[in-house]
Amino acid sequence: MDDCFEKIITLLRDRQDFVVATIVRKSGSAPRVTGTKMIIRRDFTLIGSIGGGMLEAMVTKLSAGVFESREFVLKDFIFLDKTDSAMDMVCGGGVKVLIEYVDPYDAEAVRIYEKAAELKKQGTEFVLITMVHEHIPFITGKDKWICTETAFYGAEDYDVQRITTSIREKFNHIEVELQEKNARYLIEPFYRFEQVCIIGAGHIAQKIAALTKELGFYTVVVDDRKEFANKNRFQTADEVRALRSLDHLSDKIIINHDSYIIIVTRGQSYDMKVLAQMLKTDARYIGVIGSSKKRDYTYQELLQEGFTKEDVKRIFCPIGLNIHAETPEEIAVSIAAELIKVRRGKAYDRG
């Protein structure tokens, strides 16, 4: 699930208005999970992704009207088949998307988003509740609430308190849901989870993705080649992203302190491009495939680009524990073992 709150807070503090698109329901083979968010700026540039292709183009087009009227849009999008030029999406699925305006001068909205960002930074799990009116076409900060296992934030509301009680009864098992009983409420849990992002979708990536999923990591595979980054090749991955390029990755994928980055692209120049971007994040683990010779060259290049020795010390290269691995399967095992070592708090114990 996307963590956009830091970017939202940056925009709000800059007094920029924007639109947030959220997948609130998914069916079939839709490319992104429920709860995935995308931010649309006033100039129609995007932060994050809800699936690429024509879906994002149509949502962006709808956002123009949302900017103008400030009224939310709740719309279904159906993906007919993989050759359907109208949607250019994975076959046999669909999503319902909520497209809402966010006003930087809405004090209640700012407070709720600031609290969400604070809780996220603290590692506190919480659920965001949004009332999606059936007869009033606007969503403001007064229509949003946050509950943790012990705390509640937002205006007092009897119905929301009732929903909060229900949420707390099964707090760790809440899923994204658009409730449509007496009134419509969007329920969005934000739990701390560890994500492995594999950048590069070759043979080694296939083997790694299968292992990381088994180890309980939320597994995302990214490449700029559709013929490699697709669900047929990565059936167990939680998300498979075929991007137009590997530039500006932080605007396309969410990376935080619970992220583990595995860089296995198709060449050294691509590895360098990605690595330089990842060093600007606070990812918990950054590993790059390659030999000791490649490592030394890469580190020297990074230092010349202005990165520090402390930056370079964050990199795990050659990637994986030294078990003299040779085959893709063995390399994947060595990488998975290193991830476990980092997860257990032995990040820089390379022995």
N, C-alpha and C positions, 0 to 999 in steps of 0.2 A: 504494500500500500504506500502511495506517494506521500512524502513529508514535505509539503510546500510551505509550511508556516514561516520559516525564516525568510523566504523570498517574499511572502505576503507582507510580513512586518517591514521589510526594507521598503517596499512600495508604499505602504501606509505612512511610514515616517517621512518619505519624500513627497507626501501629499499627492500621490498619483492614484487616480481611480483605475479600476481594472475589472475584468470579468473572470469568474472561476467556473470552469466546466467540470462536472463530477459525474462519473459513471455510477448510477444508483441501482441499476439492474442489468444483468447480463444473461444471455441465453446462448446455447450452442457454442460454436468455435470463435467467439469474439476474441480479439487479440489482447485485450487488457482486462484486468480484474476489476470487480466492483470496488468503489472507493478511490479509483485512480483519478487524479486531478490534473488539470491543465489550466494555466493562467494565460489570459489574453490581455496584452497591454493595449493602451489607447491607440498605438500605431500598428496594432494587429500582429506584432511579433509575439511569439509563444514561449512560455516557460513550462517545461514538462511535455508530456504526450499522453493522449488517450487512445492512441492506436495508429496514428499516421494516416496516409492516403486521403481519400475523399471525405472520410468522416471528419477529420480535423478541418478540412477546407469548408465543409458545410457548417460546422459548429462556429468557426471563425466568422463566416458570413452572417450567421444568426446573431453573433455577438454585436455586430454593428447596430442592429435594432435594439439590443439590450442596453448598449451605451446610450442610445438616443432616448429610450423610454424609461430606463431603469427597471423595467418589468422583467421578471424571470421567465425563462422558457423551460418547459419540461417536455422532452420530445423523444420519440422512439426512432431508432435507425435500424433498418434490416439489411443484412448482408446476404445477398442471394446465392452467389457462388464466386469462386476465386477468379473467374474470367469476366465477371460482371464489371465492365468499365465504369459504370456509374458509381460504384463504391470502392473498387480496387481493394477489397478486403478478403479475409479468410472466409471460406465457404460456410454456409449453414448456421448463421448466428445472428445476434442482434444485441443492441444495448439501448437502455433508456438513459438519457443524459439531462442533468439539471444544469442550466446555464444561468448564473446569477451575477448581478452587479454588486460591486463592493465600493462603498463611498468612504474615502479617507477622512471625511469630516463627520462620519457616524461614530460618535464616541463609544457607544455600546459595542459596535462591531470591532473597533480597535481594541477595546479591553478584552473581548473574548479571544481574538486572535493573539494578542500578547500573552494571555494566560495559556493558550494552547502551545505557543512557542516555548514558554517557560517550562511547562510540564514536560514537553518533549525533550528539552535540553536536560532536565533533571532525571530523565528516564522513568517518569511517572506515567503509568498507563491511564488512559482516560477515554471517555466516550463523548463525542460531539453530537448534540441534538439540534436539528434545524426544523423549524415549522415551515412547511411548504403550503401556503394558504391555497384554499380552493376558490375563494371569492375575492381575495385581495391579491393583486398581481405583484406585490413587492415583498422582498425579503430584506430585513434590516437587522441590526445588531440585537434588537429586542426580541427577535425570533430565533436566537441562538443561545444554547446553554451547554455547559460542560459539567460532567459528573465524573468523579473518581470513585474509588471504593469507599472513600470517607468524606469527600468534600463535594460541594455544589457551587457553581458559578453561573450568574445570570439572574434575570428578574424572577421574582416569586411567581409561580404559576401552578395551580392545582394539578392540571393534567400532566404537566411535565414532571412534577414531583412523583406522580403515580408511575410514569414511565421510568423515572430514575429508580424507584423501588424495585420494579421488575428487572431492570438492567443489573442491579446489584445482586439480585438473587442468583444470577448466572453470569457474573461479571467477566470471567475469563473465557466465556464461550459465545460472546456476542459476535454476530456477523453484520456486515453492512446490509441495511434493510430500509426500504421505503414503506413505512407502515401506512395503511390506508383504511383505518377503521372509522372512528368518530371524526378524526382529522388526520391530515397527512403530516407525518414526521419522518425526517431522514435521520437514521441512527447510524453513526460512523464510529467504530472503535479504532483507537490508535494505540496499538500494543507495541511494545519493544520487541523487535525481531531482528535476527542476524541475517544479513543479505550477502550472498556471494554474487558478484557481478563478473562474468567471464567475458572479456572483450577480445573478440576473435572467435570464429565459429568453425574451426577446422576439426581434424580427427581427434586431437588431444582434448579439445574443448568438449567434444561429445562424451568422452570417457569421464572427464572431470564432473560434468553436469550431472551425470547419473550418480556419482558418488556423493556429491555435495547435497543432493536432494535426499539421499538415504541418511545422511548425517544430520538432517533437520534444518539445513540452511534454505532460506528463500532464494531460489536460484534464477538469475537473470542472465540471458545470453545476448550479446550485442555484436553486430557486425554491419558493415556497409555493403554486404553482398546478399541479396535476397536468396540466391541459389544455395547459400550456406546457412543463413539465419532464417530457419523456418521450423515449424512444429513437427514436420515429418522427420527431421533429423534430430530434434531435441524434444522428444515426446514427454519426458519427465520434468522438464524445466517449467518453472512457474510462469516465466515470461520469456519470449523470444522477440528481439527487436531488430528489424532491418532498417538501419538509418541511411539517410542520404550520404552522410560523411561521418568521420570520427572527430570532427571539429566541435568545439563548444559542448562537450559531453555533459558538463554539469547543468546545462539548460535542458537536457533531454532525459537524463537519468538522475534519480535522487541518490546522493551519496552522503552518508553521515558516519558518526563514530562506530556504528554497528555494521559498517560495510567492509567486506573483504574483496579486494580487487585482484583479479587474475588476468594478466596481460599476455595473450598468446595470439597475436595478430599474425599476418602473413609475411611480415618482414621487419627488419630493424628500424627503418625509417618510420613505419607505422607505430611500432612499439615506443619509440622516442616521443612521437607526437602525443600518444595517449599518456605515457608516463609523466611528461611535463605537466599535463592537465591534472592528473591524479595527485601529484605532490602538492597541489594547491587546495586539496580537500583535507578533511580530518579523518579519512578512512583508517580503520584500525589496522588493516593489512594491505600492502601493495606488493605483489609478486610479479616478476617478469621472467619469462622463459629465456634461456640463453646460456652461453658458456662463460667461463671466467674472463676470457679475452673480451667477449662482447660486453660483459659487465664493466670492465675497466674503461673501455672506450666510451660506453654510455655515461658513466659517472663523470668522466672528464668533460664530455660535451655539456652535461647538466651544470657543472661548475662554471663553465665558460658562459653559459646562458644566464648566470646570476643566482642559481640555487646554491645553498650553503652545504657545508659538510653534514650538518644536522639533518638537512632535508634528505641527503643521500643515504644517511644511516637508516632511514625508514624503509628502504627498498630491500626486498628479499630477492636476490639474484646471485647465482642461479636459483630459480624457484624450486621449492620442494626440499624435503630432507634428503640427505645424501645416502641413498640406498643402492647406488650404482644402477639406477633405472635406465632402461633402453627403449622398451616398447611404449606406445601410447598408454596402454593399460598400467604399466609400471610407473610411468611418469605421473599419471593421474593419482595413483596410490601415494606417491611421495608428496605430491602437492596437498592431497587431502590430509595426510598425516601432519604436515606443517600447519595447516589451518587448525587442526585439533590442538596442536601445541600452543598456538597463539590464543585460541579460545580459552585454554586452561590457564592463561596468565603467564606463559613462558615465552613471550613475544621475541625477545632478543637473546634468549639462551639458545645459541645455534649449535650447541653440542649434541 
